[in-house]
Amino acid sequence: MLAWPFQSGGYDLNLFTSPPDSNFLCSVCHGVLKRPMRLPCSHIFCKKCILRWLARQKTCPCCRKEVKRKKMVHVNKLRKTIGHLEVKCKNAEAGCLVTCPLAHRKGHQNSCPFELMACPNAGCMVQIPRGALAEHLQHCQHGTQQRCTLGCGATLDPTEHVPHNYHCELREAWGQRQDRSQTLVLCLLQHVRKVHHTTSLICRQLAQLGNFLENDALLLSAQQEDAEATPEGSIGAEVWGVQDQSTL
């Protein structure tokens, strides 16, 4: 089968200290399997390779059987086995002689003295091997600004060798923080006064509403008592009495 025409999804064979077993090779990219996935037909490919293939064709690259993505599975056991294969450092051509298991390659890379590092000084575009970076920083022309080692926060120019009074820097920074704190406290007091004024107004309105409701309740109670105190018979007697007097 022809190799995949784009970037390989597997590991480069030259990365390994000895030729890997043919069972560890991807039939699409011919590299060592990376994140291997098994199809229902039992053929295994790199995850990236098979997904690219299935984006164009829906069949297995080897046997041409139809493939459903939901039935593909990760082969974690094979992945662990490949992770134990011995590999060279990616900086072997630069002089690194370290070899390690594939699974530990990135861990070594993070400490490899031959790994290229970008100079941290702003404006410096040089990339230096990690082992030579410290020496480069001592002579870098872009490393003019440095932080005060005593922690006051000031930036210093080491080439001028100007005496630095960090007490003054700290006093100035403390004064600025006090000013900001005082401004925040004044704003907070203003908000508290507004809230207090609004709360007092609401309390007065609630008190007035309570008095109004209480007066209404007393008035209704008095009317009800008057109605209950006047019997219906007495009202009729008063009416007949008026009529008798009119006949006389």
Secondary structure, DSSP 4 states (H G I P E B T S, - for coil): -PPPSSS-SSB-GGGBSSPPPGGGB-TTT-SB-SSEEE-TTS-EEEHHHHHHHHHH-SB-TTT--B--GGG-EE-HHHHHHHHTSEEE-TTGGGT---EEEGGGHHHHHTT-TTSEEE--STT---EEEGGGHHHHHHH-TT---EE-TTSS--EE-TTTT----HHHHHHHHHHHHHHHHHHHHHHHHHHHHHHHHHHHHHHHHHHHHHHHHHHHHHHHHHHHHHHHHS-HHHHHHHHHHHHHHHH-
